[in-house]
């Protein structure tokens, strides 16, 4: 899949194509490039652009917009569907939160508040039509099936899972297909099958911190706390700056009565999150 064109993104967001390109020229986001060097936007890019559109309309200066985007990128969810969250901002802080979470901004006024699912609904016809065109093409390779799945995840997760399975049929060691299919299965409650795909991703790439972390979450959700802790520790051996792994380990170790280890990982988590601010 080749992402959304500038014109498609402009239509979804009610912007001119020139305005979308201006956001890119201002280094506020970096879309990929197509075969003719044209911009190609992911769905996450559309979420960022929607936020930029609303911040700009509220008169937020570019410096604060960049800071807000850094915060937004850091909060976009891993291991759960992007379409399940809302994005809110008072122009100073940005919060990504579940629909049932209440956020009271310090300023008392929300400048941005939208459900990502609404963007997904607007993007769905484009993504589905493009996937059907690509699926009809002959001889798609594993990477093409993977990219199709990634493009479909937010708008049609069942079709995305089918695309990832096609990728794995062609390339059984495709790490990212295992990770993404595992995450979709995890979200659907198929914990044992999700665990299997995370383990296969880790076998294919033993240095993948994401595979080890996701495995830890799947094990924890199955009540296998000792194994989960081992998986989170492996994630941190692969990436000592993986803040979420520190946080999860802190919780687990506190429940296990390992207070010293819990406090150490909580301190590491706070240090890492503070450096993102």
LINVENDA-V960946 format. One line per field, one symbol per residue. ss: DSSP state (a for helix, b for strand, c for the rest). phi: phi as a letter, one per 20 degrees, with the letter a starting at -180 (. if undefined). A space follows every 50 residues. Layout:
ss: ???
phi: ???
//
This chain:
ss: cccbcaaaaaaaacccaaaaaaaaaccccccbbcccccbbbcaaaaaaaa aaaaaaaccccaaaaaaaaaaaaaaccccccaaabbbbbccccbbbbbcc cccccccccccbbbbaaaaaaaaaaaaaaaaaaaaacccccaaaaaaaaa aaccccaaaaaaaaaaaaaaccccaaaaaaaaaaaaacccaaaaaaaaaa aaaaccccaaaaaaaaaaaaacccaaaaaaaaaaaaaaccccaaaaaaaa aaaaacccaaaaaaaaaaaaaaaaaac
phi: .dmefgfffgffemdegfffffgffemeacffcefdmefcdeffffffff ffgffffenffgfffffffgffgfegfdnbfffedddcbdnddccdbffe eecdfffnceecabefgfffffeggffffffffffffflfefffffffff fegfebfffffffffffffebgdfgffffffgfffggeneffffggffff ffffcfeffffffffgfffffeneffffffffffgfffbfefffffffff fffffenefffffffffffffffffef
//
